[in-house]
Amino acid sequence: MKYQIFIHEKEDDVGVAVTDLEEGRQARAKVLKSQELVEKQVTPREEVPLTHKIALVDLEEGDEVIEYGEVIGRASQQIEAGEHVHTHNIKSLRV
Amino acid sequence: MSNQKLKGYRRENGAIGIRNHVAIIPVDDISNAAVEGVSKLIPQTTPLPHPYGRLQYGEDLELLFRTLIGHGKNPNVGAVIVIGIEPNWTERIVEGIAETGKPVAGFSIETHGDLETIRRAAKKAKEFVQKVTEIPREPIDLEEMTFSAKCGESDTTTGLASNPAVGVVTDRLVEKGSTFIIGETSEVTGAEQIIADQAVNEKVKQDFLDMFDEYMEDIKSHGGDIHGSQPTQGNIAGGLSTLEEKALGNIEKAGESPIQSVLDYAEEPSVSGLHFMKSSSAAAEMVTLCAAAGSAAHLFTTGQGNIVGHPLLPVIKTTANPKTAREMDEHIDVDISGLLKQTMKMEEAGDALMKALKRTINGRRTAAETLRHKEFILTKLYPSA
């Protein structure tokens, strides 16, 4: 597979693993909603299973998390690029 | 797109169906036994047993009537038997269905008993089955038809791939002039402004926002916390972390077509184009409301593997999750996991869905139909008196 991660919009903080990602093995990511080809690279700091999210950038606790070019929640702890992003480290704003 | 000739059933009122059921509809819970009795004697009929219909009142009663009448009116139905304990409500449902011009007959059990009612209704059902089997499939166009869509057991692949693929189909069908229904009110939470901005005009936009606020207030007033149930355990297993993330994936089904109106539960659209129906996000309830609103075929995307079906409305299931496509393949009509595996483009996924839709229209049984999924689930607004 050419890309192991899909990203919705250029400005997104997270991408979605389209295959199981291995710790330490650099992965290629592609932005889906972009006229020109935008590629990124990220090295997973831990295993990220198929369909789960990976951080593309470092996030501080309290930072808004962007996916689809929109806010999907807030970091509930510090997150480093390459970490698995899920319910343990981001929370909805609609609580 | 293929130029496959489409054939369907043109009903008396011009509505186009793709199945030819003789439905047997109970008005109430205690008429289920007679309905089942008739369907045992005349097995080519489709019984729709359900647990309600007694001492309902107000808006909830109106919804019951709209849903039962809507199922009788659904273009996938060629003729209808209605059975109720009392004559008044039975007659009201018969009259509602009769507006379409299709054959319909009502039977009430009081003063007759179950056995005599079954005998009379079965005789009529036999006549109806013979009658509808002579209705030919005729050439039809997509623009004459009503469709619907929903997602279930969503994960990130739904928002990434299968919902955008349905969005492609939504836009293609709407552009042709078809009618298309989406909904799932609670599941657009976090993306409600995007749906509002898709409204055709300011009035529809305000209708949507008012309906949304009222729906969410209603959940709260009953002690409900949407965060207690959304995202679901299945969603979380599939990588969805927050309600907002789920909603942003959900609304991809809407494509880019303008939303023409906000429909009440089970309300039939009055013009063609895309419509947002006030509805629960629970799969079988939402699909049932779409059937009541006149949908002839339903597109259903799943991430982790929802298996819902309906007795009258064929549910075409698709997934972009390679694991689900492999593990639950008997439930999947269209495997578009190639989108994730990067062997398929979005337009090709749209083509694959259109092809499956056309084959379903022409008579191919869906996975859910073949596996006997017949979920007929009424939406109830509050307790009966």
Interface residues (C-beta under 8 A of the other chain):
Chain A: M1 K2 Y3 F6 H8 V16 A17 V18 T19 L32 P49 L50 T51 H52 K53 E67 Y68 E70 V71 I72 G73 V85 H86 T87 I90 K91 S92 L93 R94 V95
Chain B: D155 T156 T157 G159 L160 T189 G190 A191 I194 I226 H227 I236 G238 G239 S241 T242 L243 E244 E245 L248 G249 G303 N321 P322 K323 L340 K341 Q342
